[in-house]
Amino acid sequence: MYNVYNYMILNMIKFDSKTLNPFVASSTLASPTTNISFFLIISIKI
């Protein structure tokens, strides 16, 4: 499941690199809680 999560995050970073670049940079460097929040936001966008 963790590999699938990383795969989705990497694809969304590529897809929305211009729009979410500052937010993605802060999320990937932040705590796992922030990464979960980012994943939920991506799920809502889909």
PyMOL Python script that loads the backbone (N, CA, C, O; Angstrom):
from pymol import cmd

cmd.read_pdbstr("""\
ATOM      1  N   MET A   1       0.832  -1.205   0.000  1.00  0.00           N
ATOM      2  CA  MET A   1       0.000   0.000   0.000  1.00  0.00           C
ATOM      3  C   MET A   1       0.864   1.251   0.000  1.00  0.00           C
ATOM      4  O   MET A   1       0.531   2.246  -0.644  1.00  0.00           O
ATOM      5  N   TYR A   2       1.977   1.195   0.727  1.00  0.00           N
ATOM      6  CA  TYR A   2       2.858   2.361   0.780  1.00  0.00           C
ATOM      7  C   TYR A   2       3.458   2.652  -0.589  1.00  0.00           C
ATOM      8  O   TYR A   2       3.610   3.815  -0.964  1.00  0.00           O
ATOM      9  N   ASN A   3       3.805   1.595  -1.348  1.00  0.00           N
ATOM     10  CA  ASN A   3       4.354   1.793  -2.686  1.00  0.00           C
ATOM     11  C   ASN A   3       3.323   2.403  -3.621  1.00  0.00           C
ATOM     12  O   ASN A   3       3.651   3.270  -4.432  1.00  0.00           O
ATOM     13  N   VAL A   4       2.085   1.956  -3.512  1.00  0.00           N
ATOM     14  CA  VAL A   4       1.012   2.528  -4.327  1.00  0.00           C
ATOM     15  C   VAL A   4       0.820   3.997  -3.986  1.00  0.00           C
ATOM     16  O   VAL A   4       0.611   4.829  -4.868  1.00  0.00           O
ATOM     17  N   TYR A   5       0.895   4.307  -2.697  1.00  0.00           N
ATOM     18  CA  TYR A   5       0.758   5.692  -2.241  1.00  0.00           C
ATOM     19  C   TYR A   5       1.852   6.565  -2.845  1.00  0.00           C
ATOM     20  O   TYR A   5       1.571   7.638  -3.379  1.00  0.00           O
ATOM     21  N   ASN A   6       3.101   6.105  -2.759  1.00  0.00           N
ATOM     22  CA  ASN A   6       4.205   6.874  -3.331  1.00  0.00           C
ATOM     23  C   ASN A   6       4.063   7.017  -4.834  1.00  0.00           C
ATOM     24  O   ASN A   6       4.357   8.080  -5.381  1.00  0.00           O
ATOM     25  N   TYR A   7       3.617   5.966  -5.515  1.00  0.00           N
ATOM     26  CA  TYR A   7       3.422   6.008  -6.958  1.00  0.00           C
ATOM     27  C   TYR A   7       2.388   7.064  -7.338  1.00  0.00           C
ATOM     28  O   TYR A   7       2.590   7.821  -8.287  1.00  0.00           O
ATOM     29  N   MET A   8       1.289   7.113  -6.603  1.00  0.00           N
ATOM     30  CA  MET A   8       0.255   8.113  -6.881  1.00  0.00           C
ATOM     31  C   MET A   8       0.763   9.517  -6.610  1.00  0.00           C
ATOM     32  O   MET A   8       0.498  10.438  -7.383  1.00  0.00           O
ATOM     33  N   ILE A   9       1.489   9.682  -5.521  1.00  0.00           N
ATOM     34  CA  ILE A   9       2.019  11.005  -5.192  1.00  0.00           C
ATOM     35  C   ILE A   9       2.980  11.478  -6.273  1.00  0.00           C
ATOM     36  O   ILE A   9       2.909  12.630  -6.702  1.00  0.00           O
ATOM     37  N   LEU A  10       3.881  10.598  -6.721  1.00  0.00           N
ATOM     38  CA  LEU A  10       4.828  10.993  -7.756  1.00  0.00           C
ATOM     39  C   LEU A  10       4.115  11.365  -9.045  1.00  0.00           C
ATOM     40  O   LEU A  10       4.489  12.338  -9.701  1.00  0.00           O
ATOM     41  N   ASN A  11       3.094  10.604  -9.416  1.00  0.00           N
ATOM     42  CA  ASN A  11       2.342  10.929 -10.626  1.00  0.00           C
ATOM     43  C   ASN A  11       1.627  12.264 -10.498  1.00  0.00           C
ATOM     44  O   ASN A  11       1.594  13.040 -11.453  1.00  0.00           O
ATOM     45  N   MET A  12       1.058  12.541  -9.339  1.00  0.00           N
ATOM     46  CA  MET A  12       0.345  13.800  -9.152  1.00  0.00           C
ATOM     47  C   MET A  12       1.307  14.973  -9.078  1.00  0.00           C
ATOM     48  O   MET A  12       0.968  16.077  -9.503  1.00  0.00           O
ATOM     49  N   ILE A  13       2.510  14.748  -8.543  1.00  0.00           N
ATOM     50  CA  ILE A  13       3.524  15.806  -8.540  1.00  0.00           C
ATOM     51  C   ILE A  13       3.894  16.159  -9.974  1.00  0.00           C
ATOM     52  O   ILE A  13       4.040  17.336 -10.305  1.00  0.00           O
ATOM     53  N   LYS A  14       4.049  15.147 -10.829  1.00  0.00           N
ATOM     54  CA  LYS A  14       4.354  15.411 -12.234  1.00  0.00           C
ATOM     55  C   LYS A  14       3.192  16.122 -12.921  1.00  0.00           C
ATOM     56  O   LYS A  14       3.391  17.038 -13.718  1.00  0.00           O
ATOM     57  N   PHE A  15       1.965  15.682 -12.596  1.00  0.00           N
ATOM     58  CA  PHE A  15       0.781  16.206 -13.266  1.00  0.00           C
ATOM     59  C   PHE A  15       0.486  17.646 -12.850  1.00  0.00           C
ATOM     60  O   PHE A  15       0.103  18.468 -13.682  1.00  0.00           O
ATOM     61  N   ASP A  16       0.662  17.947 -11.569  1.00  0.00           N
ATOM     62  CA  ASP A  16       0.321  19.264 -11.034  1.00  0.00           C
ATOM     63  C   ASP A  16       1.561  20.021 -10.563  1.00  0.00           C
ATOM     64  O   ASP A  16       1.477  20.822  -9.632  1.00  0.00           O
ATOM     65  N   SER A  17       2.700  19.779 -11.188  1.00  0.00           N
ATOM     66  CA  SER A  17       3.939  20.379 -10.714  1.00  0.00           C
ATOM     67  C   SER A  17       3.872  21.901 -10.732  1.00  0.00           C
ATOM     68  O   SER A  17       4.422  22.553  -9.844  1.00  0.00           O
ATOM     69  N   LYS A  18       3.210  22.470 -11.723  1.00  0.00           N
ATOM     70  CA  LYS A  18       3.130  23.930 -11.791  1.00  0.00           C
ATOM     71  C   LYS A  18       2.167  24.484 -10.750  1.00  0.00           C
ATOM     72  O   LYS A  18       2.434  25.515 -10.132  1.00  0.00           O
ATOM     73  N   THR A  19       1.049  23.797 -10.561  1.00  0.00           N
ATOM     74  CA  THR A  19       0.011  24.320  -9.679  1.00  0.00           C
ATOM     75  C   THR A  19       0.362  24.125  -8.208  1.00  0.00           C
ATOM     76  O   THR A  19       0.190  25.031  -7.393  1.00  0.00           O
ATOM     77  N   LEU A  20       0.857  22.928  -7.877  1.00  0.00           N
ATOM     78  CA  LEU A  20       1.030  22.566  -6.470  1.00  0.00           C
ATOM     79  C   LEU A  20       2.490  22.535  -6.036  1.00  0.00           C
ATOM     80  O   LEU A  20       2.810  22.021  -4.965  1.00  0.00           O
ATOM     81  N   ASN A  21       3.377  23.085  -6.865  1.00  0.00           N
ATOM     82  CA  ASN A  21       4.801  22.912  -6.587  1.00  0.00           C
ATOM     83  C   ASN A  21       5.209  23.351  -5.176  1.00  0.00           C
ATOM     84  O   ASN A  21       5.880  22.580  -4.490  1.00  0.00           O
ATOM     85  N   PRO A  22       4.839  24.550  -4.706  1.00  0.00           N
ATOM     86  CA  PRO A  22       5.251  24.931  -3.340  1.00  0.00           C
ATOM     87  C   PRO A  22       4.636  24.030  -2.276  1.00  0.00           C
ATOM     88  O   PRO A  22       5.284  23.674  -1.292  1.00  0.00           O
ATOM     89  N   PHE A  23       3.365  23.667  -2.493  1.00  0.00           N
ATOM     90  CA  PHE A  23       2.687  22.818  -1.512  1.00  0.00           C
ATOM     91  C   PHE A  23       3.270  21.416  -1.510  1.00  0.00           C
ATOM     92  O   PHE A  23       3.441  20.819  -0.448  1.00  0.00           O
ATOM     93  N   VAL A  24       3.575  20.886  -2.679  1.00  0.00           N
ATOM     94  CA  VAL A  24       4.171  19.554  -2.774  1.00  0.00           C
ATOM     95  C   VAL A  24       5.538  19.540  -2.109  1.00  0.00           C
ATOM     96  O   VAL A  24       5.870  18.602  -1.385  1.00  0.00           O
ATOM     97  N   ALA A  25       6.327  20.572  -2.351  1.00  0.00           N
ATOM     98  CA  ALA A  25       7.663  20.627  -1.758  1.00  0.00           C
ATOM     99  C   ALA A  25       7.571  20.620  -0.234  1.00  0.00           C
ATOM    100  O   ALA A  25       8.335  19.921   0.431  1.00  0.00           O
ATOM    101  N   SER A  26       6.642  21.391   0.316  1.00  0.00           N
ATOM    102  CA  SER A  26       6.505  21.426   1.768  1.00  0.00           C
ATOM    103  C   SER A  26       5.936  20.113   2.296  1.00  0.00           C
ATOM    104  O   SER A  26       6.305  19.675   3.386  1.00  0.00           O
ATOM    105  N   SER A  27       5.040  19.478   1.536  1.00  0.00           N
ATOM    106  CA  SER A  27       4.417  18.240   2.008  1.00  0.00           C
ATOM    107  C   SER A  27       5.421  17.099   2.051  1.00  0.00           C
ATOM    108  O   SER A  27       5.451  16.332   3.012  1.00  0.00           O
ATOM    109  N   THR A  28       6.250  16.983   1.005  1.00  0.00           N
ATOM    110  CA  THR A  28       7.189  15.868   0.948  1.00  0.00           C
ATOM    111  C   THR A  28       8.270  16.000   2.012  1.00  0.00           C
ATOM    112  O   THR A  28       8.864  15.000   2.416  1.00  0.00           O
ATOM    113  N   LEU A  29       8.531  17.223   2.469  1.00  0.00           N
ATOM    114  CA  LEU A  29       9.552  17.427   3.489  1.00  0.00           C
ATOM    115  C   LEU A  29       8.967  17.437   4.895  1.00  0.00           C
ATOM    116  O   LEU A  29       9.710  17.472   5.876  1.00  0.00           O
ATOM    117  N   ALA A  30       7.648  17.407   4.998  1.00  0.00           N
ATOM    118  CA  ALA A  30       7.001  17.531   6.299  1.00  0.00           C
ATOM    119  C   ALA A  30       6.712  16.158   6.902  1.00  0.00           C
ATOM    120  O   ALA A  30       7.199  15.135   6.422  1.00  0.00           O
ATOM    121  N   SER A  31       5.924  16.160   7.942  1.00  0.00           N
ATOM    122  CA  SER A  31       5.627  14.929   8.673  1.00  0.00           C
ATOM    123  C   SER A  31       4.672  14.032   7.899  1.00  0.00           C
ATOM    124  O   SER A  31       4.007  14.500   6.974  1.00  0.00           O
ATOM    125  N   PRO A  32       4.589  12.750   8.257  1.00  0.00           N
ATOM    126  CA  PRO A  32       3.641  11.837   7.599  1.00  0.00           C
ATOM    127  C   PRO A  32       2.198  12.318   7.696  1.00  0.00           C
ATOM    128  O   PRO A  32       1.390  12.020   6.817  1.00  0.00           O
ATOM    129  N   THR A  33       1.869  13.046   8.736  1.00  0.00           N
ATOM    130  CA  THR A  33       0.505  13.568   8.866  1.00  0.00           C
ATOM    131  C   THR A  33       0.191  14.516   7.723  1.00  0.00           C
ATOM    132  O   THR A  33      -0.909  14.483   7.171  1.00  0.00           O
ATOM    133  N   THR A  34       1.152  15.365   7.362  1.00  0.00           N
ATOM    134  CA  THR A  34       0.956  16.289   6.251  1.00  0.00           C
ATOM    135  C   THR A  34       0.840  15.518   4.948  1.00  0.00           C
ATOM    136  O   THR A  34       0.051  15.881   4.076  1.00  0.00           O
ATOM    137  N   ASN A  35       1.624  14.454   4.812  1.00  0.00           N
ATOM    138  CA  ASN A  35       1.527  13.635   3.603  1.00  0.00           C
ATOM    139  C   ASN A  35       0.161  12.978   3.483  1.00  0.00           C
ATOM    140  O   ASN A  35      -0.375  12.867   2.380  1.00  0.00           O
ATOM    141  N   ILE A  36      -0.403  12.546   4.585  1.00  0.00           N
ATOM    142  CA  ILE A  36      -1.749  11.968   4.563  1.00  0.00           C
ATOM    143  C   ILE A  36      -2.768  13.029   4.155  1.00  0.00           C
ATOM    144  O   ILE A  36      -3.684  12.743   3.385  1.00  0.00           O
ATOM    145  N   SER A  37      -2.615  14.245   4.662  1.00  0.00           N
ATOM    146  CA  SER A  37      -3.518  15.331   4.280  1.00  0.00           C
ATOM    147  C   SER A  37      -3.403  15.615   2.791  1.00  0.00           C
ATOM    148  O   SER A  37      -4.409  15.831   2.114  1.00  0.00           O
ATOM    149  N   PHE A  38      -2.180  15.613   2.283  1.00  0.00           N
ATOM    150  CA  PHE A  38      -1.956  15.818   0.858  1.00  0.00           C
ATOM    151  C   PHE A  38      -2.620  14.715   0.046  1.00  0.00           C
ATOM    152  O   PHE A  38      -3.231  14.984  -0.988  1.00  0.00           O
ATOM    153  N   PHE A  39      -2.504  13.489   0.505  1.00  0.00           N
ATOM    154  CA  PHE A  39      -3.132  12.364  -0.186  1.00  0.00           C
ATOM    155  C   PHE A  39      -4.651  12.523  -0.214  1.00  0.00           C
ATOM    156  O   PHE A  39      -5.287  12.222  -1.224  1.00  0.00           O
ATOM    157  N   LEU A  40      -5.230  12.988   0.878  1.00  0.00           N
ATOM    158  CA  LEU A  40      -6.675  13.205   0.919  1.00  0.00           C
ATOM    159  C   LEU A  40      -7.081  14.308  -0.047  1.00  0.00           C
ATOM    160  O   LEU A  40      -8.113  14.199  -0.709  1.00  0.00           O
ATOM    161  N   ILE A  41      -6.284  15.368  -0.136  1.00  0.00           N
ATOM    162  CA  ILE A  41      -6.578  16.452  -1.080  1.00  0.00           C
ATOM    163  C   ILE A  41      -6.520  15.929  -2.510  1.00  0.00           C
ATOM    164  O   ILE A  41      -7.374  16.267  -3.329  1.00  0.00           O
ATOM    165  N   ILE A  42      -5.519  15.107  -2.813  1.00  0.00           N
ATOM    166  CA  ILE A  42      -5.408  14.522  -4.151  1.00  0.00           C
ATOM    167  C   ILE A  42      -6.614  13.637  -4.439  1.00  0.00           C
ATOM    168  O   ILE A  42      -7.147  13.658  -5.548  1.00  0.00           O
ATOM    169  N   SER A  43      -7.044  12.865  -3.456  1.00  0.00           N
ATOM    170  CA  SER A  43      -8.209  12.004  -3.653  1.00  0.00           C
ATOM    171  C   SER A  43      -9.451  12.830  -3.961  1.00  0.00           C
ATOM    172  O   SER A  43     -10.269  12.439  -4.793  1.00  0.00           O
ATOM    173  N   ILE A  44      -9.591  13.964  -3.298  1.00  0.00           N
ATOM    174  CA  ILE A  44     -10.734  14.842  -3.559  1.00  0.00           C
ATOM    175  C   ILE A  44     -10.642  15.415  -4.977  1.00  0.00           C
ATOM    176  O   ILE A  44     -11.651  15.520  -5.674  1.00  0.00           O
ATOM    177  N   LYS A  45      -9.437  15.782  -5.395  1.00  0.00           N
ATOM    178  CA  LYS A  45      -9.268  16.344  -6.740  1.00  0.00           C
ATOM    179  C   LYS A  45      -9.640  15.339  -7.819  1.00  0.00           C
ATOM    180  O   LYS A  45     -10.220  15.711  -8.839  1.00  0.00           O
ATOM    181  N   ILE A  46      -9.311  14.072  -7.604  1.00  0.00           N
ATOM    182  CA  ILE A  46      -9.656  13.041  -8.585  1.00  0.00           C
ATOM    183  C   ILE A  46     -11.168  12.857  -8.580  1.00  0.00           C
ATOM    184  O   ILE A  46     -11.692  12.034  -9.331  1.00  0.00           O
TER     185      ILE A  46
END
""", "prot")
cmd.dss("prot")
cmd.show_as("cartoon", "prot")
cmd.util.cbc("prot")
cmd.orient("prot")
